C-alpha cells in the first residue's frame, strides 16, 4: 500500500509542475541523453555487420551510410535494442570513444576495444535510430600538459583543427569535451591561470564548429556561485563560456568517493543547477544521472584469512556496481535497502564474515562492515522533476543501459507529463518539369506547420535543409519564419541533385519537427551559341556549353530530315569547362532544322530545336 501511495504521490508531483499535465496524443519530451563507452557499445545496441553493396571506401574517405543494408532479422534485432526502444526519449547520445593524446592525435579507443566491428558500421547503425551523435573526447595527457597546450595560441588552434577534422571524418553532429584533468589531476592552484586559456580555447572551437552547424557540448563537475564560500570546480569558467557552448552536462555524481555516502545528494545537485541556469539558458543545462552505485568498507575487525578476497581494509577504494544489479546485490548481501529522503538515494549496510587460516597456518577470522549507496527509480524521478521544474535541456546518464527498467519508466513518466505539443511539418516542391529542374532554373520549396488539431503554428523559426548526393548529413540553406497561416516558402536554385526537408527546433511548449524529405533531380542543360543564317557551301558552326560542367561527354549535331532526326557531321566531346564546337557544311539553300544531343552517364540532354537559314 505504501508503494502504491508513493507512486501516486510522485505522479501528482510531476503533474503539479506542469499545468497542462500529460497530453496523451503527444510524444514524450526528448529529455534523456547519455554516454556510450567504447567498452560497452553492445549494452545499448547489437553488433550487426552490413551486407556488402558497394566497395569498401578509401581509408580517409568520409563515412556515409546510404549503401548500408541489413537483413530483416538484423533490423528486428536492432529495433528491439535499448538504443532503439528508448529513442523516443532521446535526441542525442555521446559515444565515449576518443582520447586527446597530443595536439595532433585524438586516439580512437572504440577500434581498439572492438577490433572485429568497424567503427563505420556502428556509426551507421546508430544513425538509423535518428539520434544525433556527439562523441566525447577525454583528456589523455599527463598532469598539467593540456593546460600547457592551451596556454599557446598556435597549439590551441592545432587542437581545434584536430577536433574539427574528427567531426567531419564521421559527419558527427558535434563534439563533447570531458577534460577532467584540470579538476582532478592538476593542482587547484593552477586553476586561475588555466581558466582564461580554457575560455579562449572553447571560444575558438565554438566558432569553428558553429561555422559548420556542429554542436559544442561541455561535460564538467559541479560549480557554484563564485560569491559563495564553496565555489566548486571554477576552472571550467561556466559564465565565460556560456555564450559559446550548446550543452553543459553537469556531472552531478561522485559526491562521495573516498568515504561512504550518497552518490549525488539532491540538494547539492539542485544548488549547482541553480547556478548554471543563472548564467546561461536553462535549455543548455543537463543534469547528470549515475547508473552505478558504490559499496564501501567502513571497518574491519580481526585478521582476515588468506582465503578472503584481497583488499579488505577500511578506507579501501569502493567497489562499483550497475544500478540494474542493485536489487540482486541487496538480496545476495541479505540486506533491505532504505530510501534516504534527504539525499534522495537508496542505501543499506551489511556485514561479511570470513574464517580461515593466516599465511602461517593459524586459525583466524574477521568481520567486514560495508555500506552501499545508489540511486534508484525514485531518485531518478525526483531528479527528472528538477528538469521539469527548471525547464532544463534534460538529463545525461552515465552510462546509458546501466539503469534499471523502473528508472527508465520513471524518466518516461516525467517526459510524458511534460510532453510538448507535437508539430506536424510538410514539404512540397513546385517545379515546372515533372522530371526535375534544369540547371540554373528556379523552383519553390513550400511547407506548412500545424498542430495535431490542424491549427497553424505561427511565427516560429523554420530551417530549410539540403542533403546533396554522396552526402550523409543535412546542411541549412535558409532560415524562415512561419506565416499567419503556418506556411513557409523559399526559392531555390540547384547546382546538383539534392534532397530537401524543413526542421524546427524544440521549445518547452513545442516539440522539434521534421518534415518529409523530397528529392529534386537536376537536369543538365545546354547553352548554345549558333548562327541564324549562313551562306550555302560555307561552314555552319555551332558552339555551346554543357551545364553542369562535365568533360568528355559525346556531342552530336542532329538534323530533321523526312520526319526523323538524323546525326550529321562528326561527333565531338565536351572540353574541361563543358564547352564544345561542332561544324557542318550545308550546300542546299533553304531552312535547316537542327538540335544538339549530348549523352551523359545519367541522361540524354537535348536542346530545343532551332533553325538556320541557308542562303
DRENLUMZA-389525 format. One record per residue (C-alpha): residue number from 0; residue in one letter; chain; x, y, z. Coordinates in steps of 0.05 Angstrom, whole numbers. Layout:
<recs>
[rec NUM, A, A, [X, Y, Z]]
...
</recs>
This chain:
<recs>
[rec 0, X, A, [0, 0, 0]]
[rec 1, X, A, [57, 47, 16]]
[rec 2, X, A, [87, 33, -52]]
[rec 3, X, A, [21, 50, -88]]
[rec 4, X, A, [14, 114, -48]]
[rec 5, X, A, [85, 134, -65]]
[rec 6, X, A, [75, 124, -140]]
[rec 7, X, A, [10, 164, -137]]
[rec 8, X, A, [45, 220, -98]]
[rec 9, X, A, [102, 223, -148]]
[rec 10, X, A, [55, 228, -207]]
[rec 11, X, A, [19, 285, -171]]
[rec 12, X, A, [87, 318, -162]]
[rec 13, X, A, [101, 314, -236]]
[rec 14, X, A, [32, 339, -257]]
[rec 15, X, A, [34, 397, -207]]
[rec 16, X, A, [97, 422, -240]]
[rec 17, X, A, [64, 427, -309]]
[rec 18, X, A, [-6, 457, -312]]
[rec 19, X, A, [-26, 423, -377]]
[rec 20, X, A, [-5, 355, -350]]
[rec 21, X, A, [1, 295, -395]]
[rec 22, X, A, [-21, 302, -467]]
[rec 23, X, A, [-39, 231, -486]]
[rec 24, X, A, [-31, 242, -560]]
[rec 25, X, A, [38, 274, -555]]
[rec 26, X, A, [105, 240, -556]]
[rec 27, X, A, [147, 245, -493]]
[rec 28, X, A, [194, 304, -487]]
[rec 29, X, A, [263, 284, -510]]
[rec 30, X, A, [300, 298, -445]]
[rec 31, X, A, [346, 238, -439]]
[rec 32, X, A, [417, 234, -465]]
[rec 33, X, A, [478, 196, -442]]
[rec 34, X, A, [545, 166, -455]]
[rec 35, X, A, [560, 102, -492]]
[rec 36, X, A, [631, 80, -474]]
[rec 37, X, A, [675, 43, -523]]
[rec 38, X, A, [676, -18, -477]]
[rec 39, X, A, [600, -26, -472]]
[rec 40, X, A, [571, -9, -540]]
[rec 41, X, A, [536, -76, -542]]
[rec 42, X, A, [498, -58, -479]]
[rec 43, X, A, [455, -10, -518]]
[rec 44, X, A, [455, -40, -588]]
[rec 45, X, A, [475, -104, -624]]
[rec 46, X, A, [535, -111, -668]]
[rec 47, X, A, [508, -124, -738]]
[rec 48, X, A, [550, -129, -800]]
[rec 49, X, A, [526, -92, -861]]
[rec 50, X, A, [511, -130, -924]]
[rec 51, X, A, [564, -112, -976]]
[rec 52, X, A, [533, -70, -1031]]
[rec 53, X, A, [590, -25, -1052]]
[rec 54, X, A, [666, -29, -1050]]
[rec 55, X, A, [698, -11, -983]]
[rec 56, X, A, [711, 64, -981]]
[rec 57, X, A, [782, 91, -982]]
[rec 58, X, A, [814, 97, -912]]
[rec 59, X, A, [808, 173, -909]]
[rec 60, X, A, [741, 179, -944]]
[rec 61, X, A, [684, 208, -903]]
[rec 62, X, A, [636, 156, -874]]
[rec 63, X, A, [569, 152, -910]]
[rec 64, X, A, [513, 105, -893]]
[rec 65, X, A, [469, 105, -955]]
[rec 66, X, A, [498, 40, -981]]
[rec 67, X, A, [490, 1, -916]]
[rec 68, X, A, [437, -53, -920]]
[rec 69, X, A, [415, -104, -867]]
[rec 70, X, A, [373, -166, -865]]
[rec 71, X, A, [302, -166, -838]]
[rec 72, X, A, [326, -207, -778]]
[rec 73, X, A, [381, -157, -763]]
[rec 74, X, A, [333, -98, -768]]
[rec 75, X, A, [286, -133, -719]]
[rec 76, X, A, [343, -144, -671]]
[rec 77, X, A, [365, -72, -678]]
[rec 78, X, A, [294, -46, -665]]
[rec 79, X, A, [289, -86, -601]]
[rec 80, X, A, [355, -59, -572]]
[rec 81, X, A, [360, -8, -516]]
[rec 82, X, A, [380, 50, -561]]
[rec 83, X, A, [322, 40, -608]]
[rec 84, X, A, [267, 24, -558]]
[rec 85, X, A, [284, 87, -519]]
[rec 86, X, A, [298, 134, -576]]
[rec 87, X, A, [232, 170, -565]]
[rec 88, X, A, [263, 197, -501]]
[rec 89, X, A, [327, 219, -533]]
[rec 90, X, A, [351, 266, -587]]
[rec 91, X, A, [425, 255, -579]]
[rec 92, X, A, [477, 207, -549]]
[rec 93, X, A, [550, 215, -533]]
[rec 94, X, A, [595, 158, -558]]
[rec 95, X, A, [650, 158, -506]]
[rec 96, X, A, [704, 136, -555]]
[rec 97, X, A, [761, 186, -560]]
[rec 98, X, A, [822, 209, -520]]
[rec 99, X, A, [864, 271, -534]]
[rec 100, X, A, [937, 249, -530]]
[rec 101, X, A, [971, 307, -564]]
[rec 102, X, A, [951, 368, -606]]
[rec 103, X, A, [950, 326, -669]]
[rec 104, X, A, [930, 258, -640]]
[rec 105, X, A, [860, 240, -617]]
[rec 106, X, A, [863, 166, -600]]
[rec 107, X, A, [807, 121, -625]]
[rec 108, X, A, [790, 77, -565]]
[rec 109, X, A, [730, 45, -599]]
[rec 110, X, A, [770, 8, -652]]
[rec 111, X, A, [819, -18, -600]]
[rec 112, X, A, [763, -45, -557]]
[rec 113, X, A, [722, -73, -616]]
[rec 114, X, A, [771, -97, -668]]
[rec 115, X, A, [720, -142, -704]]
[rec 116, X, A, [667, -88, -711]]
[rec 117, X, A, [687, -30, -756]]
[rec 118, X, A, [671, 38, -726]]
[rec 119, X, A, [637, 59, -791]]
[rec 120, X, A, [587, 2, -785]]
[rec 121, X, A, [570, 20, -714]]
[rec 122, X, A, [562, 94, -731]]
[rec 123, X, A, [516, 76, -789]]
[rec 124, X, A, [473, 32, -744]]
[rec 125, X, A, [468, 87, -692]]
[rec 126, X, A, [447, 136, -747]]
[rec 127, X, A, [388, 91, -763]]
[rec 128, X, A, [360, 110, -695]]
[rec 129, X, A, [355, 182, -718]]
[rec 130, X, A, [394, 207, -658]]
[rec 131, X, A, [448, 260, -662]]
[rec 132, X, A, [518, 232, -649]]
[rec 133, X, A, [561, 278, -606]]
[rec 134, X, A, [624, 238, -587]]
[rec 135, X, A, [662, 252, -524]]
[rec 136, X, A, [736, 267, -523]]
[rec 137, X, A, [772, 259, -456]]
[rec 138, X, A, [839, 287, -434]]
[rec 139, X, A, [892, 232, -440]]
[rec 140, X, A, [953, 276, -426]]
[rec 141, X, A, [995, 277, -363]]
[rec 142, X, A, [989, 326, -306]]
[rec 143, X, A, [987, 399, -329]]
[rec 144, X, A, [1004, 381, -401]]
[rec 145, X, A, [937, 401, -431]]
[rec 146, X, A, [937, 465, -390]]
[rec 147, X, A, [1005, 480, -421]]
[rec 148, X, A, [979, 467, -491]]
[rec 149, X, A, [921, 515, -482]]
[rec 150, X, A, [969, 570, -459]]
[rec 151, X, A, [997, 573, -530]]
[rec 152, X, A, [952, 603, -585]]
[rec 153, X, A, [983, 562, -641]]
[rec 154, X, A, [974, 497, -603]]
[rec 155, X, A, [902, 515, -585]]
[rec 156, X, A, [889, 524, -659]]
[rec 157, X, A, [921, 456, -675]]
[rec 158, X, A, [876, 421, -625]]
[rec 159, X, A, [815, 456, -653]]
[rec 160, X, A, [834, 433, -723]]
[rec 161, X, A, [844, 361, -699]]
[rec 162, X, A, [775, 361, -666]]
[rec 163, X, A, [740, 391, -727]]
[rec 164, X, A, [775, 341, -773]]
[rec 165, X, A, [749, 283, -729]]
[rec 166, X, A, [678, 311, -730]]
[rec 167, X, A, [680, 318, -806]]
[rec 168, X, A, [711, 250, -818]]
[rec 169, X, A, [650, 215, -790]]
[rec 170, X, A, [599, 270, -802]]
[rec 171, X, A, [586, 274, -727]]
[rec 172, X, A, [536, 326, -703]]
[rec 173, X, A, [585, 359, -656]]
[rec 174, X, A, [632, 341, -600]]
[rec 175, X, A, [630, 335, -524]]
[rec 176, X, A, [692, 354, -485]]
[rec 177, X, A, [705, 317, -419]]
[rec 178, X, A, [772, 346, -399]]
[rec 179, X, A, [773, 325, -325]]
[rec 180, X, A, [848, 331, -317]]
[rec 181, X, A, [842, 405, -298]]
[rec 182, X, A, [797, 386, -239]]
[rec 183, X, A, [825, 320, -214]]
[rec 184, X, A, [897, 317, -236]]
[rec 185, X, A, [924, 388, -239]]
[rec 186, X, A, [933, 426, -174]]
[rec 187, X, A, [876, 473, -158]]
[rec 188, X, A, [929, 528, -151]]
[rec 189, X, A, [935, 526, -227]]
[rec 190, X, A, [861, 540, -240]]
[rec 191, X, A, [865, 615, -241]]
[rec 192, X, A, [918, 612, -295]]
[rec 193, X, A, [885, 555, -334]]
[rec 194, X, A, [814, 584, -336]]
[rec 195, X, A, [825, 642, -384]]
[rec 196, X, A, [863, 598, -433]]
[rec 197, X, A, [807, 547, -429]]
[rec 198, X, A, [757, 602, -445]]
[rec 199, X, A, [798, 623, -506]]
[rec 200, X, A, [802, 551, -530]]
[rec 201, X, A, [727, 539, -522]]
[rec 202, X, A, [710, 603, -560]]
[rec 203, X, A, [757, 584, -617]]
[rec 204, X, A, [729, 514, -621]]
[rec 205, X, A, [658, 540, -617]]
[rec 206, X, A, [670, 587, -676]]
[rec 207, X, A, [699, 531, -718]]
[rec 208, X, A, [643, 481, -702]]
[rec 209, X, A, [586, 531, -709]]
[rec 210, X, A, [612, 552, -777]]
[rec 211, X, A, [594, 481, -799]]
[rec 212, X, A, [529, 477, -759]]
[rec 213, X, A, [560, 430, -708]]
[rec 214, X, A, [546, 429, -633]]
[rec 215, X, A, [594, 440, -576]]
[rec 216, X, A, [579, 404, -511]]
[rec 217, X, A, [620, 411, -446]]
[rec 218, X, A, [618, 359, -391]]
[rec 219, X, A, [644, 384, -325]]
[rec 220, X, A, [640, 372, -250]]
[rec 221, X, A, [597, 417, -206]]
[rec 222, X, A, [608, 491, -195]]
[rec 223, X, A, [574, 542, -151]]
[rec 224, X, A, [564, 617, -150]]
[rec 225, X, A, [634, 647, -143]]
[rec 226, X, A, [608, 695, -89]]
[rec 227, X, A, [597, 636, -43]]
[rec 228, X, A, [649, 604, 1]]
[rec 229, X, A, [647, 537, -36]]
[rec 230, X, A, [660, 552, -109]]
[rec 231, X, A, [667, 482, -137]]
[rec 232, X, A, [709, 469, -199]]
[rec 233, X, A, [711, 541, -223]]
[rec 234, X, A, [768, 525, -272]]
[rec 235, X, A, [715, 510, -324]]
[rec 236, X, A, [691, 582, -323]]
[rec 237, X, A, [618, 569, -339]]
[rec 238, X, A, [598, 642, -341]]
[rec 239, X, A, [653, 659, -391]]
[rec 240, X, A, [639, 601, -439]]
[rec 241, X, A, [562, 603, -432]]
[rec 242, X, A, [551, 641, -497]]
[rec 243, X, A, [598, 595, -536]]
[rec 244, X, A, [571, 526, -518]]
[rec 245, X, A, [507, 489, -536]]
[rec 246, X, A, [506, 439, -478]]
[rec 247, X, A, [532, 438, -407]]
[rec 248, X, A, [527, 368, -378]]
[rec 249, X, A, [539, 373, -303]]
[rec 250, X, A, [569, 310, -271]]
[rec 251, X, A, [523, 313, -211]]
[rec 252, X, A, [551, 249, -182]]
[rec 253, X, A, [615, 225, -146]]
[rec 254, X, A, [597, 269, -87]]
[rec 255, X, A, [623, 212, -42]]
[rec 256, X, A, [684, 174, -66]]
[rec 257, X, A, [735, 164, -11]]
[rec 258, X, A, [683, 155, 44]]
[rec 259, X, A, [615, 123, 46]]
[rec 260, X, A, [559, 170, 28]]
[rec 261, X, A, [508, 189, -26]]
[rec 262, X, A, [529, 188, -98]]
[rec 263, X, A, [498, 257, -112]]
[rec 264, X, A, [453, 287, -58]]
[rec 265, X, A, [393, 322, -89]]
[rec 266, X, A, [403, 388, -51]]
[rec 267, X, A, [475, 392, -75]]
[rec 268, X, A, [452, 374, -145]]
[rec 269, X, A, [398, 428, -145]]
[rec 270, X, A, [446, 480, -120]]
[rec 271, X, A, [494, 472, -179]]
[rec 272, X, A, [436, 471, -227]]
[rec 273, X, A, [411, 537, -199]]
[rec 274, X, A, [479, 569, -210]]
[rec 275, X, A, [483, 542, -282]]
[rec 276, X, A, [415, 569, -303]]
[rec 277, X, A, [431, 636, -272]]
[rec 278, X, A, [486, 647, -324]]
[rec 279, X, A, [460, 611, -386]]
[rec 280, X, A, [394, 589, -416]]
[rec 281, X, A, [365, 530, -377]]
[rec 282, X, A, [356, 493, -444]]
[rec 283, X, A, [432, 486, -448]]
[rec 284, X, A, [438, 452, -379]]
[rec 285, X, A, [435, 377, -368]]
[rec 286, X, A, [433, 342, -300]]
[rec 287, X, A, [479, 282, -292]]
[rec 288, X, A, [448, 216, -270]]
[rec 289, X, A, [493, 159, -244]]
[rec 290, X, A, [475, 90, -270]]
[rec 291, X, A, [520, 59, -216]]
[rec 292, X, A, [526, 51, -141]]
[rec 293, X, A, [584, 44, -93]]
[rec 294, X, A, [600, -6, -38]]
[rec 295, X, A, [649, 18, 15]]
[rec 296, X, A, [686, -19, 70]]
[rec 297, X, A, [674, 23, 133]]
[rec 298, X, A, [711, -20, 183]]
[rec 299, X, A, [746, -87, 192]]
[rec 300, X, A, [754, -124, 258]]
[rec 301, X, A, [800, -183, 268]]
[rec 302, X, A, [850, -211, 218]]
[rec 303, X, A, [824, -236, 152]]
[rec 304, X, A, [847, -304, 128]]
[rec 305, X, A, [887, -312, 64]]
[rec 306, X, A, [827, -344, 31]]
[rec 307, X, A, [787, -279, 38]]
[rec 308, X, A, [783, -232, -22]]
[rec 309, X, A, [841, -184, -27]]
[rec 310, X, A, [837, -111, -7]]
[rec 311, X, A, [793, -119, 55]]
[rec 312, X, A, [817, -58, 92]]
[rec 313, X, A, [779, 2, 119]]
[rec 314, X, A, [783, 61, 71]]
[rec 315, X, A, [797, 17, 10]]
[rec 316, X, A, [771, 41, -57]]
[rec 317, X, A, [697, 28, -61]]
[rec 318, X, A, [671, -26, -107]]
[rec 319, X, A, [622, -2, -160]]
[rec 320, X, A, [562, -38, -189]]
[rec 321, X, A, [509, -23, -241]]
[rec 322, X, A, [442, 4, -219]]
[rec 323, X, A, [406, -53, -254]]
[rec 324, X, A, [444, -102, -209]]
[rec 325, X, A, [426, -66, -144]]
[rec 326, X, A, [366, -110, -128]]
[rec 327, X, A, [404, -174, -139]]
[rec 328, X, A, [463, -148, -99]]
[rec 329, X, A, [419, -129, -40]]
[rec 330, X, A, [390, -200, -40]]
[rec 331, X, A, [459, -230, -41]]
[rec 332, X, A, [481, -184, 15]]
[rec 333, X, A, [418, -204, 54]]
[rec 334, X, A, [401, -131, 64]]
[rec 335, X, A, [338, -88, 59]]
[rec 336, X, A, [353, -21, 25]]
[rec 337, X, A, [321, 41, 54]]
[rec 338, X, A, [308, 107, 18]]
[rec 339, X, A, [344, 166, 48]]
[rec 340, X, A, [296, 225, 39]]
[rec 341, X, A, [349, 278, 50]]
[rec 342, X, A, [396, 255, -5]]
[rec 343, X, A, [342, 222, -47]]
[rec 344, X, A, [382, 157, -53]]
[rec 345, X, A, [378, 85, -31]]
[rec 346, X, A, [426, 57, 20]]
[rec 347, X, A, [439, -3, 65]]
[rec 348, X, A, [495, -33, 107]]
[rec 349, X, A, [514, -105, 115]]
[rec 350, X, A, [567, -149, 146]]
[rec 351, X, A, [614, -201, 116]]
[rec 352, X, A, [649, -253, 159]]
[rec 353, X, A, [709, -293, 137]]
[rec 354, X, A, [740, -353, 174]]
[rec 355, X, A, [803, -390, 155]]
[rec 356, X, A, [878, -391, 165]]
[rec 357, X, A, [933, -339, 165]]
[rec 358, X, A, [994, -345, 120]]
[rec 359, X, A, [1028, -382, 177]]
[rec 360, X, A, [971, -432, 184]]
[rec 361, X, A, [938, -404, 247]]
[rec 362, X, A, [863, -401, 253]]
[rec 363, X, A, [835, -331, 243]]
[rec 364, X, A, [771, -293, 228]]
[rec 365, X, A, [749, -223, 210]]
[rec 366, X, A, [686, -182, 205]]
[rec 367, X, A, [679, -132, 148]]
[rec 368, X, A, [627, -77, 155]]
[rec 369, X, A, [603, -47, 90]]
[rec 370, X, A, [557, 9, 67]]
[rec 371, X, A, [523, 15, -1]]
[rec 372, X, A, [493, 77, -35]]
[rec 373, X, A, [460, 82, -102]]
[rec 374, X, A, [404, 119, -139]]
[rec 375, X, A, [340, 81, -155]]
[rec 376, X, A, [277, 95, -194]]
[rec 377, X, A, [252, 145, -142]]
[rec 378, X, A, [319, 181, -144]]
[rec 379, X, A, [314, 187, -219]]
[rec 380, X, A, [242, 211, -215]]
[rec 381, X, A, [259, 266, -165]]
[rec 382, X, A, [318, 289, -207]]
[rec 383, X, A, [277, 288, -271]]
[rec 384, X, A, [227, 331, -234]]
[rec 385, X, A, [283, 382, -229]]
[rec 386, X, A, [287, 380, -305]]
[rec 387, X, A, [213, 399, -306]]
[rec 388, X, A, [219, 450, -250]]
[rec 389, X, A, [275, 489, -283]]
[rec 390, X, A, [259, 472, -356]]
[rec 391, X, A, [328, 442, -367]]
[rec 392, X, A, [353, 413, -431]]
[rec 393, X, A, [348, 344, -399]]
[rec 394, X, A, [389, 292, -364]]
[rec 395, X, A, [454, 257, -382]]
[rec 396, X, A, [462, 185, -358]]
[rec 397, X, A, [530, 155, -341]]
[rec 398, X, A, [524, 107, -373]]
[rec 399, X, A, [465, 90, -418]]
[rec 400, X, A, [440, 20, -406]]
[rec 401, X, A, [464, 14, -334]]
[rec 402, X, A, [398, 40, -305]]
[rec 403, X, A, [343, -10, -289]]
[rec 404, X, A, [275, -13, -324]]
[rec 405, X, A, [240, 21, -266]]
[rec 406, X, A, [287, 81, -271]]
[rec 407, X, A, [274, 84, -346]]
[rec 408, X, A, [200, 82, -333]]
[rec 409, X, A, [207, 139, -283]]
[rec 410, X, A, [243, 181, -335]]
[rec 411, X, A, [190, 165, -386]]
[rec 412, X, A, [134, 185, -339]]
[rec 413, X, A, [164, 253, -329]]
[rec 414, X, A, [178, 260, -404]]
[rec 415, X, A, [105, 245, -418]]
[rec 416, X, A, [80, 291, -364]]
[rec 417, X, A, [117, 350, -394]]
[rec 418, X, A, [107, 329, -466]]
[rec 419, X, A, [108, 389, -513]]
[rec 420, X, A, [56, 399, -567]]
[rec 421, X, A, [70, 358, -630]]
[rec 422, X, A, [85, 399, -692]]
[rec 423, X, A, [67, 369, -759]]
[rec 424, X, A, [110, 393, -816]]
[rec 425, X, A, [101, 380, -891]]
[rec 426, X, A, [142, 399, -951]]
[rec 427, X, A, [127, 401, -1025]]
[rec 428, X, A, [166, 423, -1086]]
[rec 429, X, A, [136, 466, -1140]]
[rec 430, X, A, [172, 453, -1206]]
[rec 431, X, A, [153, 461, -1279]]
[rec 432, X, A, [184, 398, -1306]]
[rec 433, X, A, [159, 333, -1275]]
[rec 434, X, A, [226, 300, -1287]]
[rec 435, X, A, [267, 351, -1249]]
[rec 436, X, A, [297, 421, -1251]]
[rec 437, X, A, [342, 446, -1306]]
[rec 438, X, A, [409, 472, -1285]]
[rec 439, X, A, [403, 545, -1265]]
[rec 440, X, A, [328, 541, -1260]]
[rec 441, X, A, [289, 567, -1200]]
[rec 442, X, A, [237, 526, -1163]]
[rec 443, X, A, [199, 538, -1099]]
[rec 444, X, A, [201, 496, -1035]]
[rec 445, X, A, [137, 504, -995]]
[rec 446, X, A, [118, 479, -926]]
[rec 447, X, A, [62, 480, -875]]
[rec 448, X, A, [67, 473, -799]]
[rec 449, X, A, [6, 455, -758]]
[rec 450, X, A, [-12, 425, -691]]
[rec 451, X, A, [-50, 360, -688]]
[rec 452, X, A, [-116, 397, -688]]
[rec 453, X, A, [-96, 428, -755]]
[rec 454, X, A, [-87, 498, -726]]
[rec 455, X, A, [-27, 535, -756]]
[rec 456, X, A, [38, 544, -719]]
[rec 457, X, A, [51, 618, -728]]
[rec 458, X, A, [116, 657, -724]]
[rec 459, X, A, [166, 602, -708]]
[rec 460, X, A, [236, 595, -739]]
[rec 461, X, A, [239, 543, -794]]
[rec 462, X, A, [303, 517, -825]]
[rec 463, X, A, [306, 493, -897]]
[rec 464, X, A, [359, 439, -902]]
[rec 465, X, A, [393, 405, -961]]
[rec 466, X, A, [428, 339, -969]]
[rec 467, X, A, [466, 333, -1034]]
[rec 468, X, A, [484, 268, -1069]]
[rec 469, X, A, [540, 230, -1034]]
[rec 470, X, A, [529, 269, -970]]
[rec 471, X, A, [506, 237, -906]]
[rec 472, X, A, [489, 300, -867]]
[rec 473, X, A, [440, 357, -876]]
[rec 474, X, A, [460, 430, -884]]
[rec 475, X, A, [416, 490, -870]]
[rec 476, X, A, [409, 536, -930]]
[rec 477, X, A, [354, 584, -909]]
[rec 478, X, A, [323, 608, -844]]
[rec 479, X, A, [249, 624, -850]]
[rec 480, X, A, [191, 644, -805]]
[rec 481, X, A, [123, 612, -810]]
[rec 482, X, A, [67, 660, -831]]
[rec 483, X, A, [-2, 672, -801]]
[rec 484, X, A, [-27, 610, -838]]
[rec 485, X, A, [33, 568, -814]]
[rec 486, X, A, [65, 565, -883]]
[rec 487, X, A, [135, 579, -908]]
[rec 488, X, A, [166, 582, -977]]
[rec 489, X, A, [234, 594, -1008]]
[rec 490, X, A, [261, 599, -1079]]
[rec 491, X, A, [319, 552, -1093]]
[rec 492, X, A, [369, 546, -1150]]
[rec 493, X, A, [407, 479, -1155]]
[rec 494, X, A, [476, 461, -1180]]
[rec 495, X, A, [467, 386, -1166]]
[rec 496, X, A, [412, 337, -1149]]
[rec 497, X, A, [393, 340, -1076]]
[rec 498, X, A, [340, 325, -1023]]
[rec 499, X, A, [305, 378, -980]]
[rec 500, X, A, [270, 380, -913]]
[rec 501, X, A, [244, 430, -863]]
[rec 502, X, A, [264, 427, -789]]
[rec 503, X, A, [242, 467, -728]]
[rec 504, X, A, [278, 469, -661]]
[rec 505, X, A, [241, 446, -600]]
[rec 506, X, A, [219, 494, -546]]
[rec 507, X, A, [189, 480, -479]]
[rec 508, X, A, [120, 488, -509]]
[rec 509, X, A, [130, 453, -576]]
[rec 510, X, A, [168, 392, -598]]
[rec 511, X, A, [220, 397, -652]]
[rec 512, X, A, [194, 377, -721]]
[rec 513, X, A, [220, 344, -783]]
[rec 514, X, A, [182, 346, -849]]
[rec 515, X, A, [180, 294, -903]]
[rec 516, X, A, [240, 293, -950]]
[rec 517, X, A, [234, 309, -1023]]
[rec 518, X, A, [287, 297, -1076]]
[rec 519, X, A, [298, 343, -1134]]
[rec 520, X, A, [334, 316, -1195]]
[rec 521, X, A, [379, 365, -1231]]
[rec 522, X, A, [372, 362, -1307]]
[rec 523, X, A, [431, 384, -1349]]
[rec 524, X, A, [422, 440, -1399]]
[rec 525, X, A, [460, 463, -1460]]
[rec 526, X, A, [475, 536, -1472]]
[rec 527, X, A, [482, 547, -1548]]
[rec 528, X, A, [518, 599, -1589]]
[rec 529, X, A, [495, 586, -1661]]
[rec 530, X, A, [482, 626, -1725]]
[rec 531, X, A, [413, 643, -1751]]
[rec 532, X, A, [437, 646, -1823]]
[rec 533, X, A, [495, 620, -1864]]
[rec 534, X, A, [517, 621, -1937]]
[rec 535, X, A, [509, 556, -1975]]
[rec 536, X, A, [574, 517, -1981]]
[rec 537, X, A, [603, 553, -1921]]
[rec 538, X, A, [618, 523, -1854]]
[rec 539, X, A, [559, 525, -1804]]
[rec 540, X, A, [589, 524, -1734]]
[rec 541, X, A, [550, 510, -1670]]
[rec 542, X, A, [584, 525, -1604]]
[rec 543, X, A, [558, 511, -1534]]
[rec 544, X, A, [569, 493, -1461]]
[rec 545, X, A, [542, 435, -1421]]
[rec 546, X, A, [518, 454, -1351]]
[rec 547, X, A, [534, 429, -1300]]
[rec 548, X, A, [603, 423, -1328]]
[rec 549, X, A, [621, 352, -1350]]
[rec 550, X, A, [682, 339, -1392]]
[rec 551, X, A, [689, 284, -1444]]
[rec 552, X, A, [615, 276, -1460]]
[rec 553, X, A, [595, 257, -1531]]
[rec 554, X, A, [564, 314, -1571]]
[rec 555, X, A, [523, 303, -1634]]
[rec 556, X, A, [491, 352, -1682]]
[rec 557, X, A, [424, 326, -1708]]
[rec 558, X, A, [383, 348, -1769]]
[rec 559, X, A, [309, 338, -1781]]
[rec 560, X, A, [302, 301, -1847]]
[rec 561, X, A, [238, 270, -1875]]
[rec 562, X, A, [204, 269, -1808]]
[rec 563, X, A, [263, 240, -1769]]
[rec 564, X, A, [323, 266, -1731]]
[rec 565, X, A, [389, 243, -1761]]
[rec 566, X, A, [460, 251, -1736]]
[rec 567, X, A, [502, 294, -1782]]
[rec 568, X, A, [574, 316, -1783]]
[rec 569, X, A, [628, 287, -1739]]
[rec 570, X, A, [615, 275, -1665]]
[rec 571, X, A, [658, 314, -1615]]
[rec 572, X, A, [666, 316, -1539]]
[rec 573, X, A, [658, 368, -1485]]
[rec 574, X, A, [721, 401, -1460]]
[rec 575, X, A, [747, 414, -1390]]
[rec 576, X, A, [697, 471, -1380]]
[rec 577, X, A, [639, 434, -1412]]
[rec 578, X, A, [649, 472, -1478]]
[rec 579, X, A, [643, 442, -1548]]
[rec 580, X, A, [643, 463, -1621]]
[rec 581, X, A, [616, 424, -1680]]
[rec 582, X, A, [613, 444, -1754]]
[rec 583, X, A, [578, 421, -1818]]
[rec 584, X, A, [573, 448, -1889]]
[rec 585, X, A, [503, 458, -1918]]
[rec 586, X, A, [502, 465, -1994]]
[rec 587, X, A, [427, 464, -2003]]
[rec 588, X, A, [392, 531, -1995]]
[rec 589, X, A, [331, 536, -1951]]
[rec 590, X, A, [313, 528, -1877]]
[rec 591, X, A, [351, 475, -1838]]
[rec 592, X, A, [322, 449, -1773]]
[rec 593, X, A, [375, 427, -1722]]
[rec 594, X, A, [387, 407, -1650]]
[rec 595, X, A, [445, 384, -1606]]
[rec 596, X, A, [446, 319, -1566]]
[rec 597, X, A, [495, 303, -1510]]
[rec 598, X, A, [494, 236, -1476]]
[rec 599, X, A, [520, 235, -1404]]
[rec 600, X, A, [525, 179, -1354]]
[rec 601, X, A, [457, 194, -1324]]
[rec 602, X, A, [416, 225, -1380]]
[rec 603, X, A, [408, 244, -1452]]
[rec 604, X, A, [407, 320, -1460]]
[rec 605, X, A, [373, 353, -1519]]
[rec 606, X, A, [369, 426, -1538]]
[rec 607, X, A, [305, 456, -1564]]
[rec 608, X, A, [304, 452, -1640]]
[rec 609, X, A, [329, 513, -1677]]
[rec 610, X, A, [330, 535, -1750]]
[rec 611, X, A, [385, 564, -1793]]
[rec 612, X, A, [370, 598, -1859]]
[rec 613, X, A, [419, 575, -1914]]
[rec 614, X, A, [425, 630, -1966]]
</recs>
